[in-house]
Amino acid sequence: MNKQAKVAVADPIDISAVELAQLGDGHVAYIKQMTTAEAGKMFPAIQGIPKGIALFALHAADGTPLALTDSMQAAMSHAMDDELQIARLH
């Protein structure tokens, strides 16, 4: 007989936007692929980005943009240099 394991699920907790933004503060980051148009809005100081290329932005856990590059590897290297753990986004 095949028994299915029961998984206990914790009750959801209320967390403020400020508390959520502080999770992983200074230790956790994420990388987001974006278009040149999205990058131009997020990084207005950067001029002359060629259209149609894939860009990768490194963000702090609170969403603060940290770096912009044209390769996932470079974004990961930047995170490693800053001793940040990369969180996966789904």
PDB file of N, CA, C and O in Angstrom:
ATOM      1  N   MET A   1       0.850  -1.171   0.000  1.00  0.00           N
ATOM      2  CA  MET A   1       0.000   0.000   0.000  1.00  0.00           C
ATOM      3  C   MET A   1       0.899   1.238   0.000  1.00  0.00           C
ATOM      4  O   MET A   1       1.866   1.309   0.759  1.00  0.00           O
ATOM      5  N   ASN A   2       0.584   2.181  -0.827  1.00  0.00           N
ATOM      6  CA  ASN A   2       1.363   3.408  -0.965  1.00  0.00           C
ATOM      7  C   ASN A   2       0.750   4.497  -0.089  1.00  0.00           C
ATOM      8  O   ASN A   2      -0.370   4.948  -0.327  1.00  0.00           O
ATOM      9  N   LYS A   3       1.499   4.906   0.920  1.00  0.00           N
ATOM     10  CA  LYS A   3       1.006   5.957   1.817  1.00  0.00           C
ATOM     11  C   LYS A   3       1.608   7.287   1.396  1.00  0.00           C
ATOM     12  O   LYS A   3       2.806   7.381   1.129  1.00  0.00           O
ATOM     13  N   GLN A   4       0.787   8.293   1.339  1.00  0.00           N
ATOM     14  CA  GLN A   4       1.275   9.627   1.019  1.00  0.00           C
ATOM     15  C   GLN A   4       1.655  10.338   2.305  1.00  0.00           C
ATOM     16  O   GLN A   4       0.926  10.301   3.296  1.00  0.00           O
ATOM     17  N   ALA A   5       2.806  10.981   2.269  1.00  0.00           N
ATOM     18  CA  ALA A   5       3.256  11.734   3.437  1.00  0.00           C
ATOM     19  C   ALA A   5       2.453  13.020   3.550  1.00  0.00           C
ATOM     20  O   ALA A   5       2.156  13.680   2.554  1.00  0.00           O
ATOM     21  N   LYS A   6       2.116  13.350   4.763  1.00  0.00           N
ATOM     22  CA  LYS A   6       1.427  14.607   5.006  1.00  0.00           C
ATOM     23  C   LYS A   6       2.469  15.664   5.328  1.00  0.00           C
ATOM     24  O   LYS A   6       3.386  15.430   6.115  1.00  0.00           O
ATOM     25  N   VAL A   7       2.323  16.811   4.722  1.00  0.00           N
ATOM     26  CA  VAL A   7       3.255  17.905   4.925  1.00  0.00           C
ATOM     27  C   VAL A   7       2.559  18.984   5.732  1.00  0.00           C
ATOM     28  O   VAL A   7       1.479  19.451   5.371  1.00  0.00           O
ATOM     29  N   ALA A   8       3.190  19.372   6.824  1.00  0.00           N
ATOM     30  CA  ALA A   8       2.641  20.447   7.639  1.00  0.00           C
ATOM     31  C   ALA A   8       2.998  21.778   6.995  1.00  0.00           C
ATOM     32  O   ALA A   8       4.145  22.003   6.610  1.00  0.00           O
ATOM     33  N   VAL A   9       2.030  22.639   6.883  1.00  0.00           N
ATOM     34  CA  VAL A   9       2.239  23.965   6.301  1.00  0.00           C
ATOM     35  C   VAL A   9       2.016  24.994   7.400  1.00  0.00           C
ATOM     36  O   VAL A   9       0.975  25.009   8.058  1.00  0.00           O
ATOM     37  N   ALA A  10       3.002  25.845   7.583  1.00  0.00           N
ATOM     38  CA  ALA A  10       2.897  26.882   8.602  1.00  0.00           C
ATOM     39  C   ALA A  10       1.834  27.895   8.202  1.00  0.00           C
ATOM     40  O   ALA A  10       1.612  28.160   7.021  1.00  0.00           O
ATOM     41  N   ASP A  11       1.191  28.445   9.207  1.00  0.00           N
ATOM     42  CA  ASP A  11       0.218  29.501   8.950  1.00  0.00           C
ATOM     43  C   ASP A  11       0.947  30.706   8.375  1.00  0.00           C
ATOM     44  O   ASP A  11       2.046  31.029   8.824  1.00  0.00           O
ATOM     45  N   PRO A  12       0.358  31.373   7.394  1.00  0.00           N
ATOM     46  CA  PRO A  12       1.002  32.568   6.847  1.00  0.00           C
ATOM     47  C   PRO A  12       1.116  33.649   7.907  1.00  0.00           C
ATOM     48  O   PRO A  12       0.276  33.750   8.801  1.00  0.00           O
ATOM     49  N   ILE A  13       2.143  34.442   7.801  1.00  0.00           N
ATOM     50  CA  ILE A  13       2.330  35.541   8.752  1.00  0.00           C
ATOM     51  C   ILE A  13       2.177  36.863   8.027  1.00  0.00           C
ATOM     52  O   ILE A  13       2.396  36.957   6.819  1.00  0.00           O
ATOM     53  N   ASP A  14       1.802  37.872   8.771  1.00  0.00           N
ATOM     54  CA  ASP A  14       1.725  39.214   8.211  1.00  0.00           C
ATOM     55  C   ASP A  14       3.109  39.836   8.296  1.00  0.00           C
ATOM     56  O   ASP A  14       3.767  39.776   9.335  1.00  0.00           O
ATOM     57  N   ILE A  15       3.545  40.433   7.193  1.00  0.00           N
ATOM     58  CA  ILE A  15       4.841  41.093   7.161  1.00  0.00           C
ATOM     59  C   ILE A  15       4.678  42.390   6.380  1.00  0.00           C
ATOM     60  O   ILE A  15       4.045  42.421   5.324  1.00  0.00           O
ATOM     61  N   SER A  16       5.244  43.432   6.903  1.00  0.00           N
ATOM     62  CA  SER A  16       5.107  44.727   6.237  1.00  0.00           C
ATOM     63  C   SER A  16       6.035  44.799   5.028  1.00  0.00           C
ATOM     64  O   SER A  16       6.959  43.996   4.896  1.00  0.00           O
ATOM     65  N   ALA A  17       5.788  45.748   4.163  1.00  0.00           N
ATOM     66  CA  ALA A  17       6.656  45.953   3.001  1.00  0.00           C
ATOM     67  C   ALA A  17       8.071  46.293   3.435  1.00  0.00           C
ATOM     68  O   ALA A  17       9.033  45.879   2.788  1.00  0.00           O
ATOM     69  N   VAL A  18       8.210  47.040   4.519  1.00  0.00           N
ATOM     70  CA  VAL A  18       9.536  47.406   5.035  1.00  0.00           C
ATOM     71  C   VAL A  18      10.260  46.165   5.533  1.00  0.00           C
ATOM     72  O   VAL A  18      11.441  45.976   5.242  1.00  0.00           O
ATOM     73  N   GLU A  19       9.562  45.318   6.279  1.00  0.00           N
ATOM     74  CA  GLU A  19      10.175  44.085   6.784  1.00  0.00           C
ATOM     75  C   GLU A  19      10.568  43.162   5.632  1.00  0.00           C
ATOM     76  O   GLU A  19      11.633  42.546   5.659  1.00  0.00           O
ATOM     77  N   LEU A  20       9.717  43.071   4.639  1.00  0.00           N
ATOM     78  CA  LEU A  20      10.021  42.245   3.479  1.00  0.00           C
ATOM     79  C   LEU A  20      11.262  42.758   2.756  1.00  0.00           C
ATOM     80  O   LEU A  20      12.112  41.973   2.336  1.00  0.00           O
ATOM     81  N   ALA A  21      11.363  44.060   2.616  1.00  0.00           N
ATOM     82  CA  ALA A  21      12.512  44.651   1.939  1.00  0.00           C
ATOM     83  C   ALA A  21      13.808  44.420   2.705  1.00  0.00           C
ATOM     84  O   ALA A  21      14.884  44.383   2.109  1.00  0.00           O
ATOM     85  N   GLN A  22      13.712  44.266   4.014  1.00  0.00           N
ATOM     86  CA  GLN A  22      14.908  44.085   4.837  1.00  0.00           C
ATOM     87  C   GLN A  22      15.383  42.640   4.890  1.00  0.00           C
ATOM     88  O   GLN A  22      16.481  42.375   5.380  1.00  0.00           O
ATOM     89  N   LEU A  23      14.583  41.704   4.397  1.00  0.00           N
ATOM     90  CA  LEU A  23      15.012  40.312   4.391  1.00  0.00           C
ATOM     91  C   LEU A  23      16.270  40.185   3.551  1.00  0.00           C
ATOM     92  O   LEU A  23      16.296  40.617   2.398  1.00  0.00           O
ATOM     93  N   GLY A  24      17.295  39.608   4.109  1.00  0.00           N
ATOM     94  CA  GLY A  24      18.533  39.408   3.373  1.00  0.00           C
ATOM     95  C   GLY A  24      19.317  40.666   3.141  1.00  0.00           C
ATOM     96  O   GLY A  24      20.235  40.670   2.320  1.00  0.00           O
ATOM     97  N   ASP A  25      18.993  41.734   3.832  1.00  0.00           N
ATOM     98  CA  ASP A  25      19.623  43.029   3.615  1.00  0.00           C
ATOM     99  C   ASP A  25      21.147  42.924   3.668  1.00  0.00           C
ATOM    100  O   ASP A  25      21.726  42.558   4.691  1.00  0.00           O
ATOM    101  N   GLY A  26      21.770  43.247   2.560  1.00  0.00           N
ATOM    102  CA  GLY A  26      23.218  43.246   2.486  1.00  0.00           C
ATOM    103  C   GLY A  26      23.844  41.893   2.232  1.00  0.00           C
ATOM    104  O   GLY A  26      25.063  41.796   2.096  1.00  0.00           O
ATOM    105  N   HIS A  27      23.036  40.839   2.166  1.00  0.00           N
ATOM    106  CA  HIS A  27      23.578  39.496   1.995  1.00  0.00           C
ATOM    107  C   HIS A  27      22.970  38.746   0.822  1.00  0.00           C
ATOM    108  O   HIS A  27      23.585  37.819   0.293  1.00  0.00           O
ATOM    109  N   VAL A  28      21.791  39.128   0.418  1.00  0.00           N
ATOM    110  CA  VAL A  28      21.063  38.411  -0.627  1.00  0.00           C
ATOM    111  C   VAL A  28      20.760  39.365  -1.769  1.00  0.00           C
ATOM    112  O   VAL A  28      20.422  40.529  -1.558  1.00  0.00           O
ATOM    113  N   ALA A  29      20.888  38.848  -2.979  1.00  0.00           N
ATOM    114  CA  ALA A  29      20.581  39.637  -4.172  1.00  0.00           C
ATOM    115  C   ALA A  29      19.902  38.740  -5.193  1.00  0.00           C
ATOM    116  O   ALA A  29      19.862  37.520  -5.034  1.00  0.00           O
ATOM    117  N   TYR A  30      19.378  39.342  -6.225  1.00  0.00           N
ATOM    118  CA  TYR A  30      18.819  38.570  -7.330  1.00  0.00           C
ATOM    119  C   TYR A  30      19.213  39.220  -8.641  1.00  0.00           C
ATOM    120  O   TYR A  30      19.538  40.406  -8.696  1.00  0.00           O
ATOM    121  N   ILE A  31      19.177  38.422  -9.693  1.00  0.00           N
ATOM    122  CA  ILE A  31      19.523  38.899 -11.033  1.00  0.00           C
ATOM    123  C   ILE A  31      18.276  38.816 -11.891  1.00  0.00           C
ATOM    124  O   ILE A  31      17.575  37.803 -11.905  1.00  0.00           O
ATOM    125  N   LYS A  32      18.012  39.895 -12.605  1.00  0.00           N
ATOM    126  CA  LYS A  32      16.832  39.951 -13.460  1.00  0.00           C
ATOM    127  C   LYS A  32      17.259  40.286 -14.886  1.00  0.00           C
ATOM    128  O   LYS A  32      17.975  41.262 -15.113  1.00  0.00           O
ATOM    129  N   GLN A  33      16.819  39.479 -15.836  1.00  0.00           N
ATOM    130  CA  GLN A  33      17.071  39.796 -17.239  1.00  0.00           C
ATOM    131  C   GLN A  33      16.077  40.860 -17.664  1.00  0.00           C
ATOM    132  O   GLN A  33      14.908  40.826 -17.281  1.00  0.00           O
ATOM    133  N   MET A  34      16.562  41.818 -18.470  1.00  0.00           N
ATOM    134  CA  MET A  34      15.670  42.894 -18.895  1.00  0.00           C
ATOM    135  C   MET A  34      16.013  43.378 -20.296  1.00  0.00           C
ATOM    136  O   MET A  34      17.085  43.099 -20.833  1.00  0.00           O
ATOM    137  N   THR A  35      15.084  44.097 -20.855  1.00  0.00           N
ATOM    138  CA  THR A  35      15.288  44.691 -22.172  1.00  0.00           C
ATOM    139  C   THR A  35      16.043  46.003 -22.015  1.00  0.00           C
ATOM    140  O   THR A  35      16.198  46.517 -20.907  1.00  0.00           O
ATOM    141  N   THR A  36      16.509  46.538 -23.137  1.00  0.00           N
ATOM    142  CA  THR A  36      17.202  47.825 -23.078  1.00  0.00           C
ATOM    143  C   THR A  36      16.251  48.940 -22.628  1.00  0.00           C
ATOM    144  O   THR A  36      16.678  49.874 -21.949  1.00  0.00           O
ATOM    145  N   ALA A  37      14.983  48.856 -22.994  1.00  0.00           N
ATOM    146  CA  ALA A  37      14.002  49.862 -22.576  1.00  0.00           C
ATOM    147  C   ALA A  37      13.817  49.824 -21.056  1.00  0.00           C
ATOM    148  O   ALA A  37      13.784  50.870 -20.406  1.00  0.00           O
ATOM    149  N   GLU A  38      13.698  48.623 -20.495  1.00  0.00           N
ATOM    150  CA  GLU A  38      13.558  48.494 -19.039  1.00  0.00           C
ATOM    151  C   GLU A  38      14.819  49.006 -18.341  1.00  0.00           C
ATOM    152  O   GLU A  38      14.735  49.699 -17.328  1.00  0.00           O
ATOM    153  N   ALA A  39      15.979  48.663 -18.885  1.00  0.00           N
ATOM    154  CA  ALA A  39      17.251  49.101 -18.294  1.00  0.00           C
ATOM    155  C   ALA A  39      17.370  50.619 -18.337  1.00  0.00           C
ATOM    156  O   ALA A  39      17.863  51.227 -17.387  1.00  0.00           O
ATOM    157  N   GLY A  40      16.924  51.236 -19.427  1.00  0.00           N
ATOM    158  CA  GLY A  40      16.981  52.689 -19.546  1.00  0.00           C
ATOM    159  C   GLY A  40      16.156  53.388 -18.489  1.00  0.00           C
ATOM    160  O   GLY A  40      16.539  54.451 -18.000  1.00  0.00           O
ATOM    161  N   LYS A  41      15.012  52.793 -18.126  1.00  0.00           N
ATOM    162  CA  LYS A  41      14.163  53.371 -17.077  1.00  0.00           C
ATOM    163  C   LYS A  41      14.780  53.167 -15.693  1.00  0.00           C
ATOM    164  O   LYS A  41      14.718  54.052 -14.839  1.00  0.00           O
ATOM    165  N   MET A  42      15.372  52.000 -15.483  1.00  0.00           N
ATOM    166  CA  MET A  42      15.923  51.679 -14.170  1.00  0.00           C
ATOM    167  C   MET A  42      17.276  52.338 -13.924  1.00  0.00           C
ATOM    168  O   MET A  42      17.614  52.681 -12.791  1.00  0.00           O
ATOM    169  N   PHE A  43      18.050  52.511 -15.005  1.00  0.00           N
ATOM    170  CA  PHE A  43      19.383  53.102 -14.913  1.00  0.00           C
ATOM    171  C   PHE A  43      19.446  54.312 -15.849  1.00  0.00           C
ATOM    172  O   PHE A  43      20.120  54.250 -16.878  1.00  0.00           O
ATOM    173  N   PRO A  44      18.760  55.414 -15.517  1.00  0.00           N
ATOM    174  CA  PRO A  44      18.661  56.551 -16.435  1.00  0.00           C
ATOM    175  C   PRO A  44      19.998  57.224 -16.736  1.00  0.00           C
ATOM    176  O   PRO A  44      20.112  57.922 -17.744  1.00  0.00           O
ATOM    177  N   ALA A  45      20.995  57.037 -15.905  1.00  0.00           N
ATOM    178  CA  ALA A  45      22.297  57.665 -16.150  1.00  0.00           C
ATOM    179  C   ALA A  45      23.064  56.979 -17.280  1.00  0.00           C
ATOM    180  O   ALA A  45      23.996  57.555 -17.842  1.00  0.00           O
ATOM    181  N   ILE A  46      22.675  55.758 -17.608  1.00  0.00           N
ATOM    182  CA  ILE A  46      23.372  55.021 -18.662  1.00  0.00           C
ATOM    183  C   ILE A  46      22.778  55.415 -20.004  1.00  0.00           C
ATOM    184  O   ILE A  46      21.571  55.304 -20.222  1.00  0.00           O
ATOM    185  N   GLN A  47      23.633  55.872 -20.890  1.00  0.00           N
ATOM    186  CA  GLN A  47      23.198  56.329 -22.216  1.00  0.00           C
ATOM    187  C   GLN A  47      23.770  55.422 -23.299  1.00  0.00           C
ATOM    188  O   GLN A  47      24.810  54.796 -23.097  1.00  0.00           O
ATOM    189  N   GLY A  48      23.109  55.348 -24.429  1.00  0.00           N
ATOM    190  CA  GLY A  48      23.645  54.674 -25.605  1.00  0.00           C
ATOM    191  C   GLY A  48      23.663  53.164 -25.556  1.00  0.00           C
ATOM    192  O   GLY A  48      24.498  52.544 -26.214  1.00  0.00           O
ATOM    193  N   ILE A  49      22.766  52.549 -24.794  1.00  0.00           N
ATOM    194  CA  ILE A  49      22.703  51.087 -24.766  1.00  0.00           C
ATOM    195  C   ILE A  49      22.121  50.627 -26.109  1.00  0.00           C
ATOM    196  O   ILE A  49      21.042  51.077 -26.493  1.00  0.00           O
ATOM    197  N   PRO A  50      22.815  49.740 -26.825  1.00  0.00           N
ATOM    198  CA  PRO A  50      22.278  49.249 -28.099  1.00  0.00           C
ATOM    199  C   PRO A  50      20.952  48.519 -27.887  1.00  0.00           C
ATOM    200  O   PRO A  50      20.816  47.733 -26.949  1.00  0.00           O
ATOM    201  N   LYS A  51      19.990  48.776 -28.746  1.00  0.00           N
ATOM    202  CA  LYS A  51      18.685  48.131 -28.636  1.00  0.00           C
ATOM    203  C   LYS A  51      18.783  46.670 -29.058  1.00  0.00           C
ATOM    204  O   LYS A  51      19.581  46.295 -29.917  1.00  0.00           O
ATOM    205  N   GLY A  52      17.936  45.860 -28.417  1.00  0.00           N
ATOM    206  CA  GLY A  52      17.817  44.464 -28.814  1.00  0.00           C
ATOM    207  C   GLY A  52      18.769  43.494 -28.143  1.00  0.00           C
ATOM    208  O   GLY A  52      18.745  42.304 -28.459  1.00  0.00           O
ATOM    209  N   ILE A  53      19.611  43.961 -27.224  1.00  0.00           N
ATOM    210  CA  ILE A  53      20.493  43.017 -26.541  1.00  0.00           C
ATOM    211  C   ILE A  53      19.903  42.660 -25.183  1.00  0.00           C
ATOM    212  O   ILE A  53      19.175  43.452 -24.585  1.00  0.00           O
ATOM    213  N   ALA A  54      20.220  41.475 -24.705  1.00  0.00           N
ATOM    214  CA  ALA A  54      19.771  41.050 -23.386  1.00  0.00           C
ATOM    215  C   ALA A  54      20.681  41.679 -22.341  1.00  0.00           C
ATOM    216  O   ALA A  54      21.903  41.687 -22.491  1.00  0.00           O
ATOM    217  N   LEU A  55      20.088  42.195 -21.302  1.00  0.00           N
ATOM    218  CA  LEU A  55      20.839  42.803 -20.206  1.00  0.00           C
ATOM    219  C   LEU A  55      20.454  42.112 -18.904  1.00  0.00           C
ATOM    220  O   LEU A  55      19.369  41.543 -18.782  1.00  0.00           O
ATOM    221  N   PHE A  56      21.352  42.170 -17.945  1.00  0.00           N
ATOM    222  CA  PHE A  56      21.130  41.529 -16.658  1.00  0.00           C
ATOM    223  C   PHE A  56      21.417  42.541 -15.559  1.00  0.00           C
ATOM    224  O   PHE A  56      22.500  43.124 -15.497  1.00  0.00           O
ATOM    225  N   ALA A  57      20.427  42.739 -14.693  1.00  0.00           N
ATOM    226  CA  ALA A  57      20.570  43.682 -13.586  1.00  0.00           C
ATOM    227  C   ALA A  57      20.690  42.913 -12.284  1.00  0.00           C
ATOM    228  O   ALA A  57      19.914  41.996 -12.015  1.00  0.00           O
ATOM    229  N   LEU A  58      21.661  43.293 -11.488  1.00  0.00           N
ATOM    230  CA  LEU A  58      21.833  42.737 -10.155  1.00  0.00           C
ATOM    231  C   LEU A  58      21.115  43.673  -9.191  1.00  0.00           C
ATOM    232  O   LEU A  58      21.360  44.879  -9.184  1.00  0.00           O
ATOM    233  N   HIS A  59      20.227  43.105  -8.376  1.00  0.00           N
ATOM    234  CA  HIS A  59      19.431  43.881  -7.428  1.00  0.00           C
ATOM    235  C   HIS A  59      19.669  43.379  -6.012  1.00  0.00           C
ATOM    236  O   HIS A  59      19.843  42.179  -5.797  1.00  0.00           O
ATOM    237  N   ALA A  60      19.677  44.292  -5.047  1.00  0.00           N
ATOM    238  CA  ALA A  60      19.686  43.910  -3.638  1.00  0.00           C
ATOM    239  C   ALA A  60      18.340  43.271  -3.307  1.00  0.00           C
ATOM    240  O   ALA A  60      17.385  43.390  -4.074  1.00  0.00           O
ATOM    241  N   ALA A  61      18.270  42.601  -2.175  1.00  0.00           N
ATOM    242  CA  ALA A  61      17.033  41.926  -1.778  1.00  0.00           C
ATOM    243  C   ALA A  61      15.841  42.874  -1.725  1.00  0.00           C
ATOM    244  O   ALA A  61      14.706  42.451  -1.942  1.00  0.00           O
ATOM    245  N   ASP A  62      16.087  44.154  -1.439  1.00  0.00           N
ATOM    246  CA  ASP A  62      14.988  45.118  -1.366  1.00  0.00           C
ATOM    247  C   ASP A  62      14.620  45.709  -2.717  1.00  0.00           C
ATOM    248  O   ASP A  62      13.754  46.580  -2.798  1.00  0.00           O
ATOM    249  N   GLY A  63      15.279  45.239  -3.792  1.00  0.00           N
ATOM    250  CA  GLY A  63      14.960  45.719  -5.136  1.00  0.00           C
ATOM    251  C   GLY A  63      15.868  46.827  -5.635  1.00  0.00           C
ATOM    252  O   GLY A  63      15.755  47.234  -6.791  1.00  0.00           O
ATOM    253  N   THR A  64      16.759  47.324  -4.800  1.00  0.00           N
ATOM    254  CA  THR A  64      17.678  48.383  -5.209  1.00  0.00           C
ATOM    255  C   THR A  64      18.599  47.869  -6.309  1.00  0.00           C
ATOM    256  O   THR A  64      19.272  46.857  -6.115  1.00  0.00           O
ATOM    257  N   PRO A  65      18.646  48.546  -7.466  1.00  0.00           N
ATOM    258  CA  PRO A  65      19.546  48.106  -8.528  1.00  0.00           C
ATOM    259  C   PRO A  65      21.006  48.355  -8.136  1.00  0.00           C
ATOM    260  O   PRO A  65      21.358  49.443  -7.679  1.00  0.00           O
ATOM    261  N   LEU A  66      21.845  47.339  -8.320  1.00  0.00           N
ATOM    262  CA  LEU A  66      23.250  47.431  -7.949  1.00  0.00           C
ATOM    263  C   LEU A  66      24.177  47.509  -9.148  1.00  0.00           C
ATOM    264  O   LEU A  66      25.171  48.236  -9.123  1.00  0.00           O
ATOM    265  N   ALA A  67      23.856  46.763 -10.203  1.00  0.00           N
ATOM    266  CA  ALA A  67      24.745  46.725 -11.370  1.00  0.00           C
ATOM    267  C   ALA A  67      23.955  46.297 -12.594  1.00  0.00           C
ATOM    268  O   ALA A  67      22.922  45.635 -12.491  1.00  0.00           O
ATOM    269  N   LEU A  68      24.461  46.686 -13.748  1.00  0.00           N
ATOM    270  CA  LEU A  68      23.863  46.307 -15.023  1.00  0.00           C
ATOM    271  C   LEU A  68      24.972  45.795 -15.923  1.00  0.00           C
ATOM    272  O   LEU A  68      26.030  46.416 -16.027  1.00  0.00           O
ATOM    273  N   THR A  69      24.732  44.662 -16.576  1.00  0.00           N
ATOM    274  CA  THR A  69      25.735  44.069 -17.452  1.00  0.00           C
ATOM    275  C   THR A  69      25.056  43.351 -18.613  1.00  0.00           C
ATOM    276  O   THR A  69      23.835  43.198 -18.641  1.00  0.00           O
ATOM    277  N   ASP A  70      25.872  42.915 -19.571  1.00  0.00           N
ATOM    278  CA  ASP A  70      25.308  42.240 -20.736  1.00  0.00           C
ATOM    279  C   ASP A  70      25.454  40.723 -20.669  1.00  0.00           C
ATOM    280  O   ASP A  70      25.217  40.037 -21.664  1.00  0.00           O
ATOM    281  N   SER A  71      25.846  40.183 -19.493  1.00  0.00           N
ATOM    282  CA  SER A  71      25.909  38.724 -19.365  1.00  0.00           C
ATOM    283  C   SER A  71      25.531  38.287 -17.957  1.00  0.00           C
ATOM    284  O   SER A  71      25.806  38.978 -16.976  1.00  0.00           O
ATOM    285  N   MET A  72      24.905  37.142 -17.883  1.00  0.00           N
ATOM    286  CA  MET A  72      24.538  36.566 -16.595  1.00  0.00           C
ATOM    287  C   MET A  72      25.798  36.281 -15.787  1.00  0.00           C
ATOM    288  O   MET A  72      25.821  36.506 -14.577  1.00  0.00           O
ATOM    289  N   GLN A  73      26.841  35.791 -16.439  1.00  0.00           N
ATOM    290  CA  GLN A  73      28.090  35.463 -15.760  1.00  0.00           C
ATOM    291  C   GLN A  73      28.702  36.704 -15.086  1.00  0.00           C
ATOM    292  O   GLN A  73      29.171  36.631 -13.950  1.00  0.00           O
ATOM    293  N   ALA A  74      28.691  37.822 -15.786  1.00  0.00           N
ATOM    294  CA  ALA A  74      29.248  39.052 -15.216  1.00  0.00           C
ATOM    295  C   ALA A  74      28.425  39.504 -14.009  1.00  0.00           C
ATOM    296  O   ALA A  74      28.988  39.965 -13.016  1.00  0.00           O
ATOM    297  N   ALA A  75      27.108  39.377 -14.086  1.00  0.00           N
ATOM    298  CA  ALA A  75      26.253  39.751 -12.957  1.00  0.00           C
ATOM    299  C   ALA A  75      26.526  38.839 -11.770  1.00  0.00           C
ATOM    300  O   ALA A  75      26.577  39.305 -10.631  1.00  0.00           O
ATOM    301  N   MET A  76      26.703  37.550 -12.019  1.00  0.00           N
ATOM    302  CA  MET A  76      27.005  36.608 -10.945  1.00  0.00           C
ATOM    303  C   MET A  76      28.376  36.900 -10.340  1.00  0.00           C
ATOM    304  O   MET A  76      28.545  36.824  -9.123  1.00  0.00           O
ATOM    305  N   SER A  77      29.346  37.230 -11.172  1.00  0.00           N
ATOM    306  CA  SER A  77      30.688  37.570 -10.678  1.00  0.00           C
ATOM    307  C   SER A  77      30.634  38.806  -9.787  1.00  0.00           C
ATOM    308  O   SER A  77      31.295  38.863  -8.750  1.00  0.00           O
ATOM    309  N   HIS A  78      29.844  39.793 -10.198  1.00  0.00           N
ATOM    310  CA  HIS A  78      29.694  41.004  -9.393  1.00  0.00           C
ATOM    311  C   HIS A  78      29.116  40.651  -8.019  1.00  0.00           C
ATOM    312  O   HIS A  78      29.584  41.150  -6.995  1.00  0.00           O
ATOM    313  N   ALA A  79      28.104  39.793  -8.005  1.00  0.00           N
ATOM    314  CA  ALA A  79      27.493  39.381  -6.744  1.00  0.00           C
ATOM    315  C   ALA A  79      28.503  38.643  -5.871  1.00  0.00           C
ATOM    316  O   ALA A  79      28.567  38.876  -4.664  1.00  0.00           O
ATOM    317  N   MET A  80      29.289  37.759  -6.470  1.00  0.00           N
ATOM    318  CA  MET A  80      30.288  37.011  -5.714  1.00  0.00           C
ATOM    319  C   MET A  80      31.358  37.948  -5.165  1.00  0.00           C
ATOM    320  O   MET A  80      31.803  37.784  -4.029  1.00  0.00           O
ATOM    321  N   ASP A  81      31.773  38.927  -5.965  1.00  0.00           N
ATOM    322  CA  ASP A  81      32.763  39.896  -5.496  1.00  0.00           C
ATOM    323  C   ASP A  81      32.267  40.671  -4.283  1.00  0.00           C
ATOM    324  O   ASP A  81      33.047  41.029  -3.400  1.00  0.00           O
ATOM    325  N   ASP A  82      30.955  40.927  -4.248  1.00  0.00           N
ATOM    326  CA  ASP A  82      30.351  41.645  -3.128  1.00  0.00           C
ATOM    327  C   ASP A  82      29.878  40.704  -2.021  1.00  0.00           C
ATOM    328  O   ASP A  82      29.232  41.133  -1.065  1.00  0.00           O
ATOM    329  N   GLU A  83      30.208  39.411  -2.159  1.00  0.00           N
ATOM    330  CA  GLU A  83      29.842  38.383  -1.186  1.00  0.00           C
ATOM    331  C   GLU A  83      28.334  38.316  -0.950  1.00  0.00           C
ATOM    332  O   GLU A  83      27.870  38.201   0.184  1.00  0.00           O
ATOM    333  N   LEU A  84      27.583  38.391  -2.049  1.00  0.00           N
ATOM    334  CA  LEU A  84      26.128  38.302  -1.990  1.00  0.00           C
ATOM    335  C   LEU A  84      25.689  36.904  -2.420  1.00  0.00           C
ATOM    336  O   LEU A  84      26.278  36.319  -3.329  1.00  0.00           O
ATOM    337  N   GLN A  85      24.675  36.378  -1.781  1.00  0.00           N
ATOM    338  CA  GLN A  85      24.075  35.124  -2.192  1.00  0.00           C
ATOM    339  C   GLN A  85      22.986  35.447  -3.195  1.00  0.00           C
ATOM    340  O   GLN A  85      22.220  36.391  -3.000  1.00  0.00           O
ATOM    341  N   ILE A  86      22.910  34.675  -4.264  1.00  0.00           N
ATOM    342  CA  ILE A  86      21.892  34.894  -5.289  1.00  0.00           C
ATOM    343  C   ILE A  86      20.644  34.099  -4.960  1.00  0.00           C
ATOM    344  O   ILE A  86      20.702  32.882  -4.783  1.00  0.00           O
ATOM    345  N   ALA A  87      19.525  34.785  -4.878  1.00  0.00           N
ATOM    346  CA  ALA A  87      18.235  34.147  -4.680  1.00  0.00           C
ATOM    347  C   ALA A  87      17.602  33.908  -6.027  1.00  0.00           C
ATOM    348  O   ALA A  87      17.695  34.750  -6.920  1.00  0.00           O
ATOM    349  N   ARG A  88      16.959  32.767  -6.184  1.00  0.00           N
ATOM    350  CA  ARG A  88      16.258  32.467  -7.434  1.00  0.00           C
ATOM    351  C   ARG A  88      14.867  33.071  -7.386  1.00  0.00           C
ATOM    352  O   ARG A  88      14.174  33.010  -6.370  1.00  0.00           O
ATOM    353  N   LEU A  89      14.480  33.647  -8.499  1.00  0.00           N
ATOM    354  CA  LEU A  89      13.130  34.220  -8.607  1.00  0.00           C
ATOM    355  C   LEU A  89      12.300  33.332  -9.500  1.00  0.00           C
ATOM    356  O   LEU A  89      12.788  32.820 -10.508  1.00  0.00           O
ATOM    357  N   HIS A  90      11.036  33.147  -9.133  1.00  0.00           N
ATOM    358  CA  HIS A  90      10.137  32.316  -9.952  1.00  0.00           C
ATOM    359  C   HIS A  90       8.926  33.109 -10.334  1.00  0.00           C
ATOM    360  O   HIS A  90       8.044  32.596 -11.023  1.00  0.00           O
TER     361      HIS A  90
END
